[in-house]
């Protein structure tokens, strides 16, 4: 394992974030804080507690998860797409660096950014509402697994995309609607029976439910099912990345 190569890729990606703090850090934090103010403050004052948890505190795990999904995907997709766009990816592919090291460098940097943002948003939310974390180890596990999984998804999208506009298709038209319909702002137990069953086909439900359980011990689905779904998604993304480098899909042509 070429640790120096991994560190070089990782360092370049993290340095890019430091140069664009407004876009990379402040923008998602402010956007998530606005969700919190509107839903948790204005609307939450009119909604009673959900299973003993105030509405403002109830939506915090969902908002963190929403940010993780979006930022992990977008950071990783742009990180690998830009070298493709300017042509420097060919220098990377011809260097004595394995595909595994390339993926670890790019995905590790994207996941690190998302985890840092998640911690910042959690700290910010704790200033406004009482937050408790009943299962800190599970919380960190979901935080890391989700960040890595969706960074891998973003890496795949960055290789697949032929233009900057295609980088926005999946985050804006697929991930965001699934997150809003996946229990980010409500418990699926509040839905009619038919829609409760239909919502279980939304993969984001398992992420939000498991992450919320780590905070308050509340879950719409079994925690084991949430972990299994997250691990399965991670395995699928790893398999797709392996196939991409094996075939050279949109990298060597």
C-alpha positions as CSV (number, residue, x, y, z in Angstrom):
1,X,0.0,0.0,0.0
2,X,1.5,3.3,-1.1
3,X,0.6,5.5,1.8
4,X,2.4,8.5,0.3
5,X,0.3,8.4,-2.8
6,X,-2.9,8.1,-0.7
7,X,-1.8,11.1,1.4
8,X,-0.9,13.2,-1.6
9,X,-4.4,12.7,-3.2
10,X,-6.1,13.2,0.2
11,X,-4.1,16.3,1.0
12,X,-4.9,17.9,-2.4
13,X,-8.6,17.3,-2.0
14,X,-8.6,18.7,1.6
15,X,-6.5,21.7,0.5
16,X,-9.2,22.5,-2.1
17,X,-11.7,22.6,0.7
18,X,-9.6,25.0,2.7
19,X,-9.4,27.3,-0.4
20,X,-13.2,27.3,-0.8
21,X,-14.4,27.4,2.8
22,X,-17.5,29.5,2.0
23,X,-18.7,27.0,-0.6
24,X,-17.5,23.8,1.1
25,X,-18.2,24.5,4.8
26,X,-20.2,27.6,5.5
27,X,-22.8,27.2,2.7
28,X,-24.0,23.7,3.8
29,X,-23.9,24.7,7.5
30,X,-26.0,27.8,6.8
31,X,-28.5,25.9,4.6
32,X,-29.0,23.2,7.2
33,X,-29.3,25.8,9.9
34,X,-32.1,27.5,7.9
35,X,-33.9,24.2,7.7
36,X,-33.6,23.9,11.5
37,X,-34.8,27.5,12.1
38,X,-37.9,27.1,9.8
39,X,-38.9,23.5,10.6
40,X,-37.6,23.3,14.2
41,X,-38.4,26.9,15.3
42,X,-41.4,28.2,13.3
43,X,-43.2,24.9,12.6
44,X,-41.9,22.9,15.6
45,X,-43.5,25.3,18.1
46,X,-46.9,24.2,16.8
47,X,-46.1,20.4,16.8
48,X,-46.2,18.4,20.1
49,X,-43.4,16.2,21.2
50,X,-42.8,13.0,19.2
51,X,-42.4,10.0,21.5
52,X,-41.2,12.3,24.3
53,X,-38.7,14.3,22.1
54,X,-39.3,17.9,21.1
55,X,-39.8,18.4,17.4
56,X,-36.8,20.6,17.1
57,X,-34.5,17.9,18.6
58,X,-36.3,15.2,16.7
59,X,-35.3,16.6,13.3
60,X,-31.6,17.1,14.1
61,X,-30.5,13.6,13.1
62,X,-32.5,13.8,9.9
63,X,-31.0,17.1,9.0
64,X,-27.5,15.9,9.6
65,X,-28.2,12.8,7.5
66,X,-29.6,15.0,4.7
67,X,-26.4,17.0,4.7
68,X,-24.2,13.9,4.8
69,X,-25.9,12.4,1.7
70,X,-25.7,15.6,-0.3
71,X,-22.2,16.7,0.6
72,X,-20.6,13.3,0.4
73,X,-22.0,12.7,-3.0
74,X,-21.2,16.2,-4.4
75,X,-17.7,16.4,-2.9
76,X,-16.6,13.0,-4.2
77,X,-18.2,13.5,-7.7
78,X,-16.6,16.9,-8.2
79,X,-13.3,15.6,-6.8
80,X,-12.9,12.9,-9.5
81,X,-14.8,14.7,-12.3
82,X,-12.6,17.8,-12.3
83,X,-9.4,15.9,-13.1
84,X,-11.3,14.2,-16.0
85,X,-12.5,17.6,-17.2
86,X,-9.0,19.1,-17.3
87,X,-7.3,15.9,-18.4
88,X,-5.0,15.4,-15.4
89,X,-6.7,12.1,-14.6
90,X,-4.6,10.4,-17.2
91,X,-1.4,11.4,-15.3
92,X,-2.9,9.9,-12.2
93,X,-3.8,6.7,-14.0
94,X,-0.4,6.3,-15.5
95,X,1.4,6.9,-12.2
96,X,2.6,4.0,-10.1
97,X,-0.5,4.2,-8.0
98,X,-3.1,1.4,-7.7
99,X,-6.8,1.9,-8.2
100,X,-7.4,1.1,-4.5
101,X,-5.1,3.9,-3.5
102,X,-6.8,6.4,-5.8
103,X,-10.2,5.5,-4.4
104,X,-9.1,5.7,-0.8
105,X,-7.6,9.1,-1.4
106,X,-10.6,10.7,-3.1
107,X,-13.3,8.9,-1.1
108,X,-11.5,9.4,2.2
109,X,-11.2,13.1,1.6
110,X,-14.9,13.5,0.7
111,X,-16.0,11.4,3.7
112,X,-13.7,13.4,6.0
113,X,-15.3,16.7,4.8
114,X,-18.8,15.3,5.4
115,X,-18.0,14.0,8.9
116,X,-16.5,17.4,9.9
117,X,-19.6,19.1,8.6
118,X,-21.9,16.7,10.4
119,X,-20.0,17.4,13.7
120,X,-20.3,21.2,13.1
121,X,-24.0,21.0,12.5
122,X,-24.5,18.8,15.5
123,X,-22.6,21.3,17.7
124,X,-24.6,24.2,16.2
125,X,-27.9,22.4,16.8
126,X,-27.0,21.7,20.4
127,X,-27.0,25.4,21.0
128,X,-30.7,25.7,20.2
129,X,-32.3,22.4,21.4
130,X,-31.4,19.8,24.0
131,X,-29.8,16.9,22.3
132,X,-28.8,13.6,23.8
133,X,-26.8,10.8,22.3
134,X,-27.8,7.5,23.9
135,X,-25.6,5.3,21.7
136,X,-22.5,7.3,20.7
137,X,-20.7,4.3,19.1
138,X,-23.6,3.5,16.8
139,X,-23.9,7.2,16.0
140,X,-20.3,7.4,14.9
141,X,-20.7,4.1,13.0
142,X,-23.6,5.4,11.0
143,X,-21.8,8.7,10.4
144,X,-18.8,7.0,9.0
145,X,-20.6,4.3,7.0
146,X,-23.0,6.8,5.4
147,X,-20.2,9.2,4.5
148,X,-18.1,6.5,3.0
149,X,-21.0,4.9,1.1
150,X,-22.3,8.1,-0.5
151,X,-18.7,9.3,-1.2
152,X,-18.3,6.1,-3.2
153,X,-21.6,6.9,-4.9
154,X,-20.3,10.4,-5.7
155,X,-17.1,8.9,-7.1
156,X,-19.1,6.7,-9.4
157,X,-21.2,9.7,-10.5
158,X,-18.1,11.8,-11.2
159,X,-16.7,9.1,-13.5
160,X,-20.1,8.6,-15.2
161,X,-20.9,12.3,-15.8
162,X,-20.1,13.9,-19.1
163,X,-20.8,17.4,-18.0
164,X,-21.1,19.6,-14.9
165,X,-24.9,19.5,-15.2
166,X,-25.0,15.7,-14.9
167,X,-23.2,16.0,-11.5
168,X,-26.4,17.6,-10.2
169,X,-28.9,15.1,-11.5
170,X,-28.6,12.4,-8.8
171,X,-28.1,14.7,-5.8
172,X,-30.9,17.1,-6.7
173,X,-33.5,14.9,-8.4
174,X,-33.0,11.6,-6.6
175,X,-31.2,12.0,-3.2
176,X,-33.0,15.1,-2.1
177,X,-36.6,13.9,-2.7
178,X,-35.8,10.5,-1.1
179,X,-34.4,12.3,1.9
180,X,-37.4,14.5,2.3
181,X,-39.7,11.5,2.0
182,X,-37.5,9.3,4.2
183,X,-38.5,10.5,7.6
184,X,-36.1,13.5,7.9
185,X,-38.8,15.7,9.3
186,X,-41.3,13.2,10.6
187,X,-41.7,9.7,11.8
188,X,-43.2,7.3,9.2
189,X,-45.4,6.0,12.0
190,X,-47.4,9.2,11.5
191,X,-48.4,8.1,8.0
192,X,-51.4,6.0,6.9
193,X,-50.7,2.3,6.8
194,X,-50.4,2.1,3.0
195,X,-47.8,4.9,2.9
196,X,-45.9,3.4,5.8
197,X,-45.4,0.2,3.8
198,X,-44.6,2.2,0.6
199,X,-42.0,4.3,2.5
200,X,-40.1,1.2,3.5
201,X,-38.9,0.9,-0.1
202,X,-37.1,4.2,0.3
203,X,-33.5,3.3,1.3
204,X,-33.0,6.7,3.0
205,X,-35.5,5.6,5.6
206,X,-33.1,3.1,7.0
207,X,-30.3,5.6,7.3
208,X,-32.4,8.3,9.0
209,X,-34.1,5.8,11.3
210,X,-30.8,4.1,12.4
211,X,-29.1,7.4,13.0
212,X,-32.0,8.8,15.0
213,X,-32.1,5.7,17.1
214,X,-28.5,6.4,18.1
215,X,-29.6,9.7,19.5
216,X,-32.9,9.0,21.2
217,X,-33.6,5.3,21.0
218,X,-36.4,5.9,18.5
219,X,-36.5,4.0,15.3
220,X,-39.1,3.5,12.5
221,X,-37.3,0.3,11.4
222,X,-35.1,-2.2,13.3
223,X,-31.6,-0.9,13.9
224,X,-30.1,-4.2,12.6
225,X,-32.1,-3.7,9.3
226,X,-30.7,-0.1,9.1
227,X,-27.1,-1.3,9.5
228,X,-27.6,-4.2,7.0
229,X,-29.1,-1.8,4.4
230,X,-26.2,0.6,4.8
231,X,-23.6,-2.2,4.6
232,X,-25.3,-3.6,1.5
233,X,-25.3,-0.2,-0.2
234,X,-21.6,0.2,0.6
235,X,-20.8,-3.3,-0.9
236,X,-22.7,-2.5,-4.1
237,X,-20.8,0.8,-4.5
238,X,-17.5,-1.0,-3.9
239,X,-18.4,-3.6,-6.5
240,X,-19.3,-0.9,-9.1
241,X,-16.1,1.0,-8.5
242,X,-14.1,-2.2,-8.9
243,X,-15.9,-2.9,-12.2
244,X,-15.2,0.7,-13.4
245,X,-11.4,0.4,-12.9
246,X,-11.4,-3.1,-14.3
247,X,-13.1,-2.1,-17.5
248,X,-11.8,1.5,-17.7
249,X,-15.4,2.8,-18.1
250,X,-15.2,6.4,-19.1
251,X,-11.6,6.6,-17.8
252,X,-9.5,5.2,-20.5
253,X,-11.4,6.3,-23.5
